[in-house]
Amino acid sequence: MSTKKVQFSVEVNNMKITSGSFQIFGIVENFVGEVNHKTSFQGDRFNAEIKENESEYYSVTVWINEYTIDNVKYTVQDKPLSLLATLYLPDINENSIVKVTPESSIASIYTFTRMTAVDNDGTVQMKGTERNMKIAYGMKKNLYKTEGGIGDMISTSPNGFETNSYPMFNSLCNLYYYCLTNPICNTRKPFYEQFLNYVWHESDKSNQNFLQAIRNILYDPFTNAGNIYQMLVGMEEIYKDSLVSMKNVADDKKAPNNWTLTLKSNTSGAKNFIPSGSAFVVFDADDNAWIANNFRAGSADSGTHCPVYKYDATPADFSPVQGGGLLGVAFGAAVSPDKKYISFGNFGWGPEFNNPQEGSISRFYYKDGRPVSSSNGFTLGLSRVQGMEYDNDGNLWMASVGCQDPFAPSKTGVYPFESEPSAVVVYLKPEDGDFAKGPTPELTLICNEFPVKQSADSDPVVMKTPYLKIFDVIPDHKGNAYVSCIGNYDKDIPENCAFSAVYKVAIEENQLVVKNSWFSDYSGSANGQPGYESLRQVTINGEGDVVVVGVSSNQATVLSHDLSAIKGYYDVNTYAPWGVKIDKKQTVFLANFGHETDFKDNPTLDMQGSFGVTMLREPSKPETAMLLTVPTGGSEVTLANGHPLYGTQQKPKLNQSRHEAVQMHCYQPIMRLTSTNIDGAGNLWCMNNWKPSALVDVLDNPGGDGVVIFLGIAQPE
């Protein structure tokens, strides 16, 4: 078996490495293991022979023994200080040099974290599938290149100083430098010891080294977040452009409330099709991310395109996809069980000509983005589609809203179409298993009769109505599915009322049957009436409980599997959640849309509320939920074409329709979210759905600007 000689260079700003030791590991399952025993080196470079055709992904742990600063020699003592780098062997040639630096260490820990453990002596142990490593390595290069140099994505728009992640990355490198040189910090303790004590750890397992602490920071990025920042205040900035020197950010706003790193992507791959109103995301067999896109940028009209990102969050060659009936996609996106076909649900926004009257779904082939649905999409049984999901048998469950009343930001009276009853529609798997095929009547199931509660003092009545406004459906993969309904209140026409509800529906004898129901009794809605919670996404946790989020109620409700009992609420650090995602470790992530009334009259008109994702590591302790945010780095948020987020729009006068001659500006990189999903390396993809200006949203241009990805925060899917 042939071998490849790999050259490594160990570099830390402001110092010269003079000796150390290293160990290289294969990190893909079936090839995990030592390439060499721990080996000493002199100077700041070393070589290694690595066998080809085994693991293609490798990690190297480097321990620094000695270094010099200004020709003064220092020896590393006490707790170990190690560095980390990751590499993809096929990309390495005889002229390549793999840089092992604080930057490579931070980048690798954050992106490979869910496949990583760090021993007490600083040895980094990685193990995962080739798929895990492919995604993690792709994201790592967005932070730091294997051959050295900051990644283009993190250092430029829409990242750079539009978010605080690039400054935070440099701050993490400064933390490493000062842990290595270990001065007495502002708490009168050695810097290294103080940092290890500040970072979260299990009660019986204190942090023993820097990389172990960085690994733990991604379990709980909130613990002592401000104190960790304060350790760097007043210290020389060895790695420039860090948090302490951010421009246009007030000193009292520079400290992060959590130490997460994010990447943001706001291009579709085509300059004239900017993402606008991303709503949902699913991942195909190649780990491409298919984004449900609501609007055409610069308008409130239906979009006719959907971006597709590669696993590293850059546009696929065929992005954006178009055709196949694509028109005003909403919350609906689903990938077939073989992950080769992606369906989008067409809902429609804006005026009549942008509304797919019958409702439809558009379907695409994953390899090239080719539409396999007709130019009108698949329409059988559908009327404005929202949430959708395949079950394990290959049946596609869809939420058919039915109601033609305009949804924001559409004005009233723009849809002169007849409403249909709200329904759950299932396209059964084709008999030959070909997911490219459209539905047939004999393989289509429709349930449009539900027990509906219309007032607090009335019993539910089985009926057909467009006013349930079914929003989402999630199968339990046992022949059942749970259905969430927004509901509707009409003070003038009581028969148009329908309480927000959750239904359990089952396939029995080739029919859809409603098995159980739950009706909200929430009484805090703006209409002053009980029962109107404006429910959105629904999911199932590891215990089989049903979790559904409510926009009006500002909470997630946990229901028993038969919907007979409320088992609890998630209502701490929540802000009008639309989306709920639960990872394989049962961490709950709520995507917050935010409250439209929470804004101030200032030159930006941005809402001033909290934007981000509510993270709950321990569902049994809902009071421990925290909000993952993405603060500004001091620069204005811009679109993929370089224009400000609001384009050339001018500031609306409050309570008036005319506009003032004031340019709109935005400094909120994470916006009003509708959903999150998790990729194969544990990165949490968040959908920026609406811009953070309440007035501009409704008047002109609602769509948010792409996706924000929290690196390594979740358990891989």
N, C-alpha and C positions, 0 to 999 in steps of 0.2 A: 504493500500500500504506500503510495507516494506521500511525502510530507511537504509542508509549506513553511518557509522561514518567515517569521513575523517579527518586526522591529517595534519596540516600545520606547516611548520617551516619557519621563516623569517630570512634570512641571508644576510649580506653584509660584504665583506672582510674588515678586519682591524677595525671592530667596533662590538659592542654588542647592538642589538635592545632591548629596555626596555619597550616600549608601542606603541600601534597603534590602528588602527581599520580596519575592513575588510568588504567586501560585495561580495557575490557569486551570479552568474547569470547562468541560463541555456541559451545556445547560439544557439540552433537549432530552426529553424522556427517551429511555433506551440507550442514550449515549452520555448520560450524566456521569461525570467522574473526573478524577484528576488527570490533567495532561502531564503535570510534573509535581514532584514533592516541593515543599516550600524551599525556594532557592535564593541565595544571597546574590546581590549585584553591587558593583562599585560604580560611582558616578551617578548619572541620571538616565542612563540608557541600558537596555538589555534586549537580547534576542531569545526567541523560543521556536522550537520545531513542533508544528502541529500537524497531526495526520489528517489528510483530506478524506472525503467520502464517509466521514462519521458524522458527528454533530456539526451543523453549519454555523451554529451560534455558540459563542464562548464568552466567558467573563474572566477578568483578571483582577485579583486582589493584590495590592501593593502596600507593603508596610514601609514607612519612612523610618530609618534608623538615625541618620545624621543629615544635617543641612547647614548652610552658612547664610548669614545675612550681613552684608557689608564686610565680608571676609572674616567674620566672627563665627566660629564653629559652635554648633549646638547639637545635643544628643536628646532624642525622644526618650522620656522616662515615664514611669507610672503607667497610666492606662494607655492601651495601644491606639495609634492613629493610622488608619488604613485608607487607601484610595481605591477606586473601582472604575473599571471601564468595561464596555461590552463591544463585541465585534461580530461581524458576519463574514466568515472566512472567504467565501467566493469573491467578495469585493476587495480582498487584500491582494496586492501584487508586490513585486520585489522592491518597488520604490515607495511603498506605503509605510507610514509610521503611525502607529496607534498611540494617541496621546492619552496619558493617564494623569488626570488633573482634578482639582476640586469641581470644575464644571462637568467633567465626564462622570464624576461620582454622583453629584446631585441629579444629573439628567438620568442616569441609569437607575438609581434607587427609586425615583419618582415614577418612572415608566414601567419598570419591572417589579414594582413593589409587591404585587399580589402573587408573584412566583418566587419570592425572596425571603430568606431568613438570614440574620447576621449573628454569628457566634460571638461569645464573649471576648474572644481574642481578636475580633475584627474580620475574621474570614467570612466572605459573603457566599452563601449557598443559594443557588438558583436551580429551579427545576420546573419545567412546563412542557406543553406540547409545542410542536413547531409553529402551530397557529398562534399560540400565546406569544411566542418569542418574535414572530414576524411583526405582529401589531406593536408590541412594546418597543422593538428596535426601530420601527418606522417613526413612532412618536419620539423616541429618544433623539433621533437625528434632527427633529424639529427644534430641540433644545440645544444640542451640542453635537457637532460632527465628529465622527470617529477619528478622522485625521486631524482634528483640532479646529476650533473656530465656533463661535456662537451660531446656532441654527438661524436660518433666514426667517422662519415663521415666528419664533418668539421675539425676535429683535426688530421686526418691522410691522407696519399696519396690517391687520387690525389689532395686532398685539403691540409690541414696542412699548411706548409710554401711554397708549390708549387704555391699557389695563396695568395693574401693579405686578404682573407675573414676571416680566423681564427684570424690573428692579428687585423683586423678591428673590429671583434666581441668583442675582449678584450678591444679595445680602446673605444667602445661604453659603455662598463661596467665602464671603468674609467671615462668617461664623466658623467655617473650617479653618481658615488661616489663623484665627485667634485661638481656636482650640489647640492648634499645633504649636504656636508660639507661647500660649498660655500665660498671658499677663494677669495681674490682679484686676478684676473687673470692678464695676461700680458698686457691687454688693460686698466688696472686701473679701471676696473668695477668688480662688484661681478660676480663670475663665472657663476652662474645660469642665471642671467639676460643677460649676454653676449651670452651664448649659445642659449637662446630663441630668442634673436635678430638676431643671425646669420642664424638660420634655416629658410628656405622659409616658407611663409605663405601668405594667401590671403591678399590683401591690406587693407581690413577693419577688419581683424580678426587676431590679433597678437597672437603668441604662449603664452599660459597661464601656461603650465606645461610641464614637461620633456616628458612624453609619448605622449602627443599631438604633440610635436615637432618631435619626432621620427616617428610618423605616417605621418607627413607632409614631412619629409625628403624623403619619397618614392614617393612623387609626383614630387619633384624636388631635386634629390640628388646632384646636381651640385652647387647650390647657396652657396657661401662662404665655399666650401669644404676644401680648403687649410687653411682658417682662423680657421675653427673648429679644424683641426689637430694641428695648432700652439698653441691652448689653452692647449694642453697636453705636449708640448715640455718643458722640464725642470721640470715637475712635477713628483713626485714619482709614480712609476708604481704599483698601488694597484692590478690590474689584470695583471699578467705577460704576456709576449709574445705578446705585443701589437705592433702597427705600429711603435712607436718611437724606439723600440729595435730590429727591424728586422735585422738579420745578412745578409751580402752579398748584401745589398741594400744601395746604396749611400744616404747620408742624403737628398740630393735634389730630390731624387726619392721616398721618403717614404710617402710624403703627397698624399693622393688619390685625383683624380679629381672628384670623385663622391662617395657617401656613400651608395652604394648598397652592399648587401651580396649575394654571389653566392655559389652554390654547384656544384661540378663537379663529373661525374660518367664515368669511363672508362673501366668497366668490362662488359662482356656479361653473366657471370655466368659459363663460361667454360674457363679454363685457356688456352686451345689451340685454342680458337676462340676470339681473342681480337678484339674489334670494330676498324674498320679502314675505314675512309671515310664516317662517318655518314652524311646523306644528307637531310633527311626529317623525320618528326615524326607525327603520328596521335594517338589519344586516344580512347580506346575501352569502352565498357559498364561498365567495372570494373575500369576504369581510368588507365589501363596499357598503357604505352607509347611504341609504336611499331616503331622501328628505321630502316629506309632504310639505308643499309650498302653497300658501294661500293666495297671494296677491301678485299683481304686476307692480314692480317697484314704482313709486311716485303716484300711485293711485289706489283707490279702494276697489278696483275691478279684479275679477277673477284672473289668477295666473294660469298660463298654459304651459308651464314648464316646472320640472322638479330637479333640483341638483342631486348629483350622485358623487359622494366623496370616496376616495380610496381609504384604506385602513389607516393611513397617516394623515387624514383630514385634508388632503389636496384633491382637486377635482379629478374624477375619472376621465379618460380620453373621450368618452361619449357623453359627458355631462354638459348641459342639462338634457334630460330626456323630454321629448315632446311627442304629440300625436296620440293615437289610440283613444281619443275622446277626452284627453286631459283638460279639465276646466274647473278651476276653483277648488282644488283639493282642500280638504279640511283636516280633521283629526285621523282620517282613515289611511292606514298603510299596513300591509300584511305581506309576509313572505311565506311561500309554500313550504311544506315540511322538508322537501329536498333542497330548499333555499335557492332554487333556480328561477323562480318566477315571483315578481313583485307586483302587487295590486295596490292601486291608489283609489280612494273613494272621492268621487266628484260631488261637491256640495253647492258651490256657486255663491258669488258675492257681487255686490254692485248692482247695476241695472239689469233689466230683463234679458238683454242679449248675452249677459255673462252668467246666466243661471242655466245649468243643465236641467231642464224642466222635469224630465222623468227621473233624473238621478241616474248615476252610472258608476261603474268602476273601469279603470284603465289598467291594463296588464302589460308587463315588460319582461323581456328575457335578460337575465343577469349579466351575460357575457358582453353584450354589445349595446344594451339599452333599446333593442328593437321592440316596438309595440306589437303585441300579438292580439290585442283587442281591435275591434273595428273602429272606424273613424268617429263613431258615436259612443264608443265604449260598450260594455255589457250592461244592459238596462233592465233585464227581466226582474220584475218584482220590486224594483228600487224607486225611491223618491227622496233624493238628497241624502247622501251617505255621510255618516260620521265614523265612529270607531269600527274596527274590523279585526278579526283574528282567525287564523286556521287552528283547528284542533289536530290532535295527533293522527286522526284517521284521514286527514286531508280535506275535511269539510271546511268551507269558508263561511264564518258567521259574520253578519253585517248589521249595523244599526242604521235603519232607514228612518230618518227623521219624519218625513211625510209632510210636515207643516211648511207652507209656502210663505208664512209671515216672515218679513225680513229680519235677519240677524244683523247686529251691529258688525260693520259700520254702514250697512245699507240703510237708506232712508225708507220711511214707510211708503207703501203704495207703489213700489217699483216692480212687483211680481204679480201680474194679473193671471196667475196660474191657479188651478184648483188644487187644494191640498189633498193629500192621501192619508189614510190612517197611519200613525206611527207603527213600525213593525220591526220584528227581527226576521231577517231573511238569511237562509242557509243555502249556499250552492254546494250540493253534495259532490264528493270527489268523483270525477269521471270514471266509468267502469274500466277503461284502459289505463287509468292512472296518469293521463296526460294533462298536466296542470295548465298547459297553454290553451286548452279548449275552453270555450265559453259555456254558459249554463244552458240547460234544456229544461222545459217545463216539468218533465218527469223526475228530474234531479234537483228541483228547487222546492224548498220548504219555506212557508211564510206563516208567521204568527202575528196577527194584527188585532187580536181580541185579548184584552187584559182586564183584570179587576182594577177599576179606577176609583180613587177617593177624591171627591170634589169639594167636600167641606168637612170641618172638624167634627160636626155632629151627625154626619151621614156614614152609612156603611159603604164599603166598596161595591161598585156595580160593574159587572162584566160588560164591556162595550168596546167599540172601535172609535178612536178619536185621534186627530192629528196633534193634539195638544199635550200628549205625554212627552213629545220631543225626545225620543230615545236617542241617547248620546253615545253609549259605549256598550260593548259586549265582550265578555271574556269566557271562553270555554274552560271547563275543569278537566277536560280530556277523559271524561268518564261518560260522555253522552249528554252532559248538562252544560249550561252556560248561565252566567249572571249578567243581567241587563240593568244599566243605570239610565234614569230618565230625568231630564232637566225639570220638567213640569211646567205649568202655566197658570198665571192668575189673571182673571179678567173681571174687574169689578162691575162691569156693565152687563156681561153675558155669563152668568154663573155656569151654564152648561159647557163653556169653554175652559173651565178650570180643571186642573189635574195636579194632584199633589206630586211632589218629587218622590220617586219610588225606585226600589230595586226589585227585580223579579228573578226567580230561578226558573229556567226553561229547559226542557229535556226533549230529546228525540225519542219518541215511542211509537212503534208500528208505523214508521215512515211519516210521522206527523210531529209538529212542535206543540208541546203541551206546557202550560204554565203550572208549575208545581208549588211554588211558594211566592209570597210577596211581603215587602216591608215598605211602609209609608213613613216619610219624614214627619216629625212633629215640631220641627224647628220653628221658633216663633219670632226670630229677630230680623226677618227680612224687611226691606224698605217698605213693602206694601202693608206691613203691620199684621199680616195674617199668618197663622201657623201652617206648616206643611210645605213651604216653598224655599227649598235649600239650594236649588240650582246645582244639582249633582252633575259631576263630570266623570272622570275615569274611574273604573272599577277594576280590582285585581284580587288575587287569592294568595294568602300567605302560606307559610310552610305547614301550618296546622289545619289548613282547609278553611280558615275563616275568610270572610269577604270584607275587603277594605274599599270604601268608596269615599271620594272627596267631594266637598261642597264649597262652591264659591261664596255664596251668601253667608253660610254658617262659619266659614273660615276654619274648617276642621276636616279631619278624616274620621269616619265612623267605622268601627270594627263590628261586624255582624257575624253571628253564628252561621254555619253552612246551610242551615235550613231557614235562615232569615227570621227566626223566631225571637232572637234576643240580641240586644246591644251588649257587646263585650267590652267596649271601651272607646275612647276617643284619642286622637292625636291632635292637640290644639295649642301646643306651645311653640312659639316662634313660627307660626304659620300665617300666611298672608294671601288669602283667597286662592287656595291651591286648585289647580286644574288637573294635575297629573300625579299619579302615585306609582312608584316602582319599588319592588322589594327584591333585594339580591339574594344569592344562595346562602348567605350567612344571616339572612333575615333582617339586614339593615333596611330601614324604610327611608325612601327619598321622596319628598313631596315637591313638585314643581309649582312655584308660587306665581300667580298672575299679578297680584297686587291690587290695592284698592284705588279706584279711579278718583276718589275725592282727595287723595293724599298728595297734593301738589301746592306749590306756592307761586305767587305772581312775581316771577323774576325773569331775567333775559332768556333763560332757557325754557321756561315753562315745563321742565321735566318734573314728574312726580318725585317727591322727596321720601317716599316710603322705602321699605327694605325690599330689595330685589335679590332673588337667589333661590337656593334649594334647601329645604328643611331636611336635616339628616338626623336620624334616630337610630343609634347603634343598638340600644336595648329597648325593644318595644314594650317590655314589661315595666319600664320606667319612662313614661311619655314626657315627664317633666325634664328629662335630660336632653331633649331635642335642641339642636343648634342650627343656625342659619349659615350655609356656605354662601359667601358673597364674592364679588369680583370688583374691588374698588378701582377707581381711575389711577393712572400713573401720572396724570397731569395734562395729557393731551386730549384734544377733542376727538370724539368718535367719528370715524369716517367710513364711507362706503367703499366697495371694491374699486370704484372708478375714481377714488380720491376726493369726491365731494363730501361735504359734511353730511351727517346722518339725515338731516331734514332737507338736503338738497339746497335749493334756492328759496325755500319757503320762508315767509316772514311771519313774525310773531302775531297771532290773532289777538285782537283786543278782547279782554274779558267781557262777556255778555254782549258782544257785538259780532257781526258777521264780517265787517271790513278788517283789513290787516294793517298793522303798523309797519313802518319801514325799519324793522329791526330783524337782523339775521338770526335764525334759530340755531342754537348750539346745544350739544349734548355731551355730557361727561359720565354717562352711565353705560359701561360696556356690556353688562348683563341686564337684560330687560325683562319684560313681562313674559314669563314662561308658561307653556302649556303642557310640556311633558319632558321626561328624560328616558334614556335607555342606556344599556351597558354593553360594551363590546367585549371581545375575547381576551382583553388584557386588563379589564377592570376599570376602564375609563368611562366616566359618566358624561354622555352627550346630552346637552340641554338645549332646548329649542327656544330661541329668542323670537317670540311670536308677535308681540305688539310693541311699538315704540313707547318710551316712558313719558310722553306728553299726552295727557288725557284729552285736551282740546284739539290738538292737531290730529290725533287718532280719528276722531269722529268727523272732523271737518274735511280732512284731505287724504291722509296717507298713513294708514295704520300699521303697515307691516314692519316687524323687527328685521334685524340684519344678520341672520345666519345662525350659527351654532357656537356654543361655548362648551369646552370639554374640560372637566375636572379630571386630572391625571391620577390614576391609581387609587381612586377613593372607594371603589366597590369591588365585590367579588366577581371574577370574570364569568361571562355567560357561556 
